[in-house]
């Protein structure tokens, strides 16, 4: 009996009908909510041609592209640094030496507990107070790295601890060192279970770049405020933020598709080697090998 059968009973005919009805009602409710929101936007004049007219101009399109580039640049740098931060501090927290484990645990728990907005404020305004101005990009990246890196450190640690203990014990039994056990045995198995959580946190990191707005970093939200505040086009805040929302949804959807593709690729069973010649062929004259008398 499979584990899935033990933990989850397959629904019967009544349960399937009930689940199907619940699904239909949920879809109808979501569709109704979207229709109501669309109706209210139309009723308040958010779909008037004047509010959308400026998006035909190349200069406005370039503004949006520049904001998108600034967002992706901050997210890309912070992603690399947060993954490195998480890997280093997760390794330290798993160390047998308390002199590494204790400070790493303190750092991870500290930055997980501080709101990201405060970290961004500290990264930008504290150096400014002492006459050491820091670029807005790096102030945002530092905040994103410290917060998301701490969360990723916990994801890595939990994923490695979730691998059955017998895997590590068997590796130690054949003489592997701890770093070899971690790199060759535990990590490849843990990555499969950690991947959805890692990608989810990276999606959060991407969306958190919008907090750069608070230090006037020119990311998408800040650019959107500038575009939406033009009186000559009827203050098109809602149309602008709808376009920005579509951009964010598209990027996050691509990240989710990439994670799904990676997970499917990693779950493939590796091809086995070609079968070795069977022992019966040793004494078979047709095989061209003389039998041992």
C-alpha angles and dihedrals in degrees: 000000000000123000091244091057091050095049099037129035114214110247119252127226094279093047091049091052091047092049091047091051091049090050092051092048091049092051091047091050093050091046090049092050092050090048091050092050090047091049092051091049091050092046092053092050099252091137095054114132092238093062092052098038098091092060088072090067119094093222091060092046090052089051090055092046091050090051090048091050091050090050094048092045093054092043093047095050092043091048093056093044094044092051090050091046091049094047094049096046094041089054090049092050090052092049120117090223115088091206088069098031099052100051091042091052091049093050094047095047092044097054093040089057097049115083113247092236091060091050090053090048091050092046092055110027102037095060087043091057090057095046096258102116115196127203113263091234092058093043088057093043092051092053093046092047096050096047101038093037089057091050091047090050089059091046091052093046093048092047093052092046090051092065108100111266092232090070092063093040091053091049092051089048092061091050105262118152121237096258089050091050090050095045101038105029114021103032098054090051095042095050091066093058095037097050098085092049092046093051091046090054092048089052088052089050091052092051092045090063084081087075087072083081088080092064092039094252104165098241125139098283093049091048089047091055089054094048094044094050096066108120094196088068096045097264095288097198095140096049090047094050091046089057091047090049090053090051092051092046091050094051093046090048091053090050091051091049090050090051091049091050093048092048093050091048092050092048093057113114109245115245114258123234121262112281116266118239111272121250093241089071090067093079097032112111090206090063092065092239119119116234120240108251 
